[in-house]
Amino acid sequence: MASGKGSNLKVILKAIARGECAAQVEVVICNKADAKALNIAKDAGVPQVLFINPKDYEDREAYDIACAEVIQSAGCVLIVLAGYMRILSKAFIQAFPDQIINIHPSLLPAFKGADAVGEALKAGVKVSGCTVHYVTLELDSGEVLEQASVPILAGDTWHSLHQRIQEKEHSIYPSVIHRLITKV
């Protein structure tokens, strides 16, 4: 599931193509019609690439149920949030216990929420990074599967720090997916 430019999706698909990740992507769902992730998935030959418009549904739960039906009908065993910028409903999370993972741009439990990079800079910490974790009902609070750190350098901007964190995301996300799929 993705919302934007699809950089994590792209590295996951490349790792699969190189044989470094044993996953097989069956469905990519985007909640934004202009998400670049849609084209990345189509170009990679993902069987189902769908824009599902949240505005077509009464509420968050109805939207999530529609997404869950697509995922279940495709027989997916792992749901990977790759820049998916919607908070999932309780019904969705409960439908897939220990099957939803996310990558977050901080060393959780520090700096939960939408602007972790900005909060780390504001707090003046010397190290940040990224965390792959299970998605639970409490935002950014599921079991940590892997973390990678990056130093915060003098003169870092939101963009420069985010870019270095994304480089770490791109290295750990495919490996965590591989480990979960193969149970290594």
N, C-alpha and C positions, 0 to 999 in steps of 0.2 A: 504494500500500500504506500503510495507516494503522493505528494502534493506539488512538488516543484521541479527543480532542474534535473533531478535524478542522478546526481553524482554517485551516491552510494549504490543505487540500482545498477548503474553502469559498471562499477568495479565488481559487484557481485556477479553480474552476467559474464564479464570478462574472466573472472576466476573460474566460473563454471566451464566456459569454453576452453580454458587452458587445462582443465582437469584438476584444478587445485581445490575445487569445492564440489562435493558430490550432490549438491542440490539440483533440482530441476524446477524451474519457474513455470508454473502452469497458468497463473493469472496475475495481472498487474491491474490494480484498481487505483484510479486517481479521482480526487474530489474537485479538481480544477480542470476545466476544458483546455487551458493553455499550458498545462504542465509539460515540460520537456521530457519528463519521464515516459509519457505516452509514446513519443517518437522513438526513444531509446528502446523501449520494450518491443515496439513493432519491428524496428530494424534488427533486433536480435532474434526475431521469430517466436516470441512468446505466444502460445496458443490463444489466450484470451487477454486482450488489452482493452480496458473499459474505463470510460469516463462515466461515473455515476454521480449525477448532480444532486447535491444535498437539498437544493431548493424544490426538487420534485417530491419531497417527503414531508410529512406533517411535522416530524420532530427528529432529533438526533437518534433516538432509539429505532424509529421506523427506517431511517437511512441505514443504520448499522445492521439491522435485520436483513435488509436487502443485500448488503455486502456479504454478510455471513452466509446467506443462501448460495451466492455465487461461489464462495470459497468452499463450502461444504460439497456442492455439486461437482466441483473439480477434484475433490478428494485430497485437498491440501492437508499436510500434517504440521506445517510450520507457517506462521504468519510473520512476515518481516516488515516492520515499519521502517521505511527508508525516506526520511524527510516528510513523514505524514503529519501534517499540522492540524489534526483534529483530535480532541480528547474522545476516546472511545467510551461508549455507554457501558453501564454495568451488564446489560444483557449480552453485549458482544463479548466482553471479557470473560463472562461466566460460560459462554458457549465454547470457548477455547482455552480451558485451564492449562497453564504451562505450555502453551503453543504460540504465544505472541511474544516477540522480542522487539526491542527498540534500541537505538543508539542515541545517546544524549551527550551534548558537548560540555560535559564537566565530569569531575571525579565525584560521582554521587557517593554519599548523600549531599554533598555541597552543591549549591546553586541549581536547585530544581526549577522547572518551569521554562517559559519561552525565551528568556534572554540570559541564559547561563553565561555566555561569553561576556556580555556587558556587566553582569553582576560580579564576575571574577575580576575584571579590570577595576571596577569601582571599589571592590573590597581590598584591593592592593595585595592580593595573594601572589606568591612567587611561582606557583605551579598550578596548572590546570590540566585539562585533558579530555578524555571521553570514556564513556561507560556503555557497555552492552549489558542490558538487563531484561529480565522478564517483565512483562506489563501486568500490573495488578490494579485493583480498584483505586489505590492511592497513587497519585501522580508521581512518576519517577522514583518509585520506592520498592520495586520488585527486586528479587534476588539478582545480585551482580554476577554476571557470567565472565566478564573480562574488562579490564581497564588499561588505558595507556596514558602516560603523562607527557606533557610538554611544558617547558619553562615559559614563564611570562617574562619577556625581555623589556628592558628600558625602552621607552618609545613605542611599545606595541599599541596598535590601534585595534578596534573591534575586528576590522577586516584582516589584519595581519595575524592576529591570534586565531581567529576562526579558520583561516586557511591552514595554519599548522595543525590545528585540532583535526580538521577534515582529512589531512594526510594520514593521521593516526587512525581515524575512523576507517579509512579505505584499506588500511592494512589489517585491522583486527576483525571487522565485521564479516568478511567472507570466511575467515578461519573459524570463527565462533559458529557460523551456520554449518560449516562442514562438520565440526565436532558434534553439533546437536543432531545432524542428519545421520551421521555414521555412529553416533554414541561412543565416540573415542574418548 
